[in-house]
Amino acid sequence: MRSLSDAEEWKEFVSSKYHFTVQYPASWYRLGDTPDILDITNFNRTRPEEGIATTVAGAEITVSGALTGVETVEDWIHRDLPDSEDIAASEATVAVPKPAPGGCKKIKQASWRQQASPDVYFVNTAYYCHADNGLYKVTLMNWQSDPNQTRLRALALKMALSLRSRPAGE
């Protein structure tokens, strides 16, 4: 498992389809089968078909642009949140201290869990970013009982704050 340190080296990911760049920890493993969506894990998947469930402390972060038909962050959250009464979900607005040019002007956080097996859940924490040139989402998925939950969420938020949108055609 890769650590989460403040001295972490970072790499840059560029999506030409969704017109954004984002920084991510160099020690995490990038899954290369999605060229316009950043998909990283803190563990090395030895087989592509392996899911996040293969490691106890496994975590996955994805970064993408909005799907066709999503016009607002609220739209996107509504599409993402499970439509079930027995699933705990929450939403909050995240303060963006100094919005950077092309960066997130507003961020909403939504969290929910999904059942992996009886009494075992994954937690999804998504940071929905409203930038000048579009809508973007950074999603963290990890085990509900993960002792690193707070640090993983801080890392995903740091990635969201590093996101920069570009106008189409750049």
N, C-alpha and C positions, 0 to 999 in steps of 0.2 A: 504494500500500500504506500502511496506517495504521501509525504507530509504536507502540512499547510504552514509554511513559515513566511514571516514578513520579508525575509531576504530572498524570496522566491524569484527566479528569473522568469521573464514573460516573453511570449511570442505574439505575433500579430496574425490574425486570420482576416482574409478579405473575401467578401461575397459579392460577386459581380451581378448575380441575379437580384439580390435584395438590397444592394447598394449600401453596404456597411462594412466597417472594420471593427474589430474587437480584440482586446488583449486577453490572453489566457495563460495559465501557468505552464511553463515549459516542461515541467516534470510530469504533467498529466499526459495520457495517451490519446492521440487523435484518431478517430475512426474516419478513414478516408473515403468511405463509400457515398458520402453526401457532400459534393464539392461546394454547395452554396449554403449549407447549414453546418455550423460548427457543432460537433458531437465529440465530447471528451469524457474519459473515465479516469479515476485515480488508480486503476489497476489495468494490467495488460490482458486483454482478452486473447486467449490462445487460439480460439476458433471464432469466426465471425458470427456464428449462430448463438453463441453464448449470450445470455442476458445478464443484466446487472445482478440477478439473484445468485450468481456463482460465487460471490465473496461476501463475507459477513459485514465488512465495513466498506463495501463498494458504494461508490457514488458516481453519478453521471450528470453532466451539464450539457445542455444544448442551447444554441443561440440561433434564432431565425427571424426572418421578416414575417409580416402578417400574411395570412392566407387570403386568397381572393375572396372578396365579399366582406371582409372585416374592415369596417370603417372607423371604429373607435376602440379604445382600450376596453371599455365596458362591454362592447360586442364580443371581443375576444375572450374576456374573462367568462362571460356568460356561456360561450361555446365550450370552454375548457372545464369549468367546474362540473363535477359529476351531478347528475340529476337524480339524487337519492337523498332521502331524509336521514338515513343512517350513516352518512359520511360527513365528518366534521370538516367544515371549510371556513376560511376566514379571509378577509380583505383588509388592507391598510394602505394609506398613502405614505410614501417614503419621501423624506425631504431630500431635495437635490441641492447641496450647499452652494455650488457655483456652476450653473449650467455652462458647459463648454460649447463653442460653435459646433453645430452638427451633433452635439451630444443630447442626452435625454433631458428634456425640459421638465417632464413630470414622470414619476415612476409610481406604479401601483403594485403592491405585493399581494398575491393570493396564494393560499396554502390549502391543500387538501390531501387526504390520504386515499390510497387504493389498496384493496385486499390482495395479497399475494397468495395466501393460503389461510386456513382457519386461524384466527387470532394473530396473524402476521401481516403487517402493512408496510407499504412504501409511503413515504411522505413526498409530495411534490410541492416545491416552493417556486413560484414563477414571479419574475420581475418584468412587468409590462412597461415598456419605454415608449413615451411619446416624444419623438424628435422632429425637427423641422421638416425632414424629408420622408417621414414614414413612421410606422409602428413596428416595434421589435420586441422580442421576448427572450429572456434568459431563464431557463428552467433547470432547477436542481432536483434530482430524484435520488433519495437514499432511504435506508431503513428507518422506521419510526423510532426505534430504540437506540439509534446511533449516538454515542456520547460526543461526537464531533459536530452535531447538528448546528450549533451556534456558529462555529468556525466555518463550516461549509456554506451556510447562508451568507456570512460576511464575504466569503470568496465570490459567490455568485453575484452579490450586490456590487462588489468591486469590479467585476467583469461588466455588469450593466452600466456602471458609471464610466467605464473606459470606451463604451460603444460610441462610434461616430458614424452618422449617416452621411451619404453623399447624394447629390441630385442624380437622377437617372441620366445616363450618358457620360458620366465621369468615370 
